[in-house]
Amino acid sequence: MLEILSLIRQDGDPNWCRSVPNWDRGPWLETLLGYRRARGNARPRIISSHLPVQMFPKAFFGSKAKV
């Protein structure tokens, strides 16, 4: 899924996918390092998570984020 979203974000150009590691393109939200990395990434951000939906912040559901 991360590869597909990365390609969509870059209009199908695979150079970004080949040059930037997964943890920089779609950091995990549930780790402190991933959270900090995600906040520093350019928008639109790709954020990965293995959290159950019940553990997401309530503000997430009122945002314009796509899941």
C-alpha positions as CSV (number, residue, x, y, z in Angstrom):
1,M,0.0,0.0,0.0
2,L,2.9,2.4,0.8
3,E,4.4,1.9,-2.6
4,I,1.0,2.5,-4.3
5,L,0.4,5.7,-2.3
6,S,4.0,6.9,-2.9
7,L,3.5,6.5,-6.6
8,I,0.2,8.3,-6.6
9,R,1.7,11.2,-4.6
10,Q,4.5,11.5,-7.2
11,D,2.2,11.2,-10.2
12,G,3.6,7.7,-11.1
13,D,7.3,8.7,-11.0
14,P,9.2,5.9,-9.2
15,N,12.3,7.9,-8.5
16,W,11.1,9.0,-5.1
17,C,10.2,5.4,-4.1
18,R,13.6,4.2,-5.1
19,S,15.5,7.0,-3.4
20,V,13.7,7.4,-0.1
21,P,13.3,4.5,2.4
22,N,9.9,3.3,3.5
23,W,10.3,4.7,7.0
24,D,10.9,8.2,5.6
25,R,8.0,8.0,3.1
26,G,5.4,6.5,5.5
27,P,6.6,6.6,9.1
28,W,4.7,4.7,11.8
29,L,2.5,6.9,13.9
30,E,2.7,4.7,17.0
31,T,6.5,5.3,17.5
32,L,8.0,8.5,18.8
33,L,10.5,8.6,16.0
34,G,7.8,7.9,13.4
35,Y,5.6,10.6,14.9
36,R,8.4,13.2,14.7
37,R,9.3,12.2,11.2
38,A,5.7,12.3,10.1
39,R,5.3,15.9,11.4
40,G,8.3,17.0,9.5
41,N,7.3,15.4,6.2
42,A,5.9,17.7,3.5
43,R,2.1,17.6,2.9
44,P,0.3,15.6,1.8
45,R,1.8,13.2,4.3
46,I,1.7,9.4,4.1
47,I,1.5,7.9,7.6
48,S,1.5,4.2,8.4
49,S,0.0,2.7,11.5
50,H,-0.9,-0.7,12.9
51,L,-3.0,0.7,15.7
52,P,-6.7,-0.4,15.9
53,V,-9.1,2.3,14.8
54,Q,-10.4,2.6,18.4
55,M,-7.0,4.0,19.5
56,F,-6.8,6.8,17.0
57,P,-7.4,10.3,18.4
58,K,-11.0,11.6,18.2
59,A,-9.7,14.6,16.2
60,F,-8.6,12.3,13.4
61,F,-12.2,11.4,12.6
62,G,-13.2,15.0,12.2
63,S,-10.2,15.8,9.9
64,K,-9.9,15.6,6.1
65,A,-7.4,12.7,6.4
66,K,-8.0,9.8,3.9
67,V,-7.8,6.3,5.2
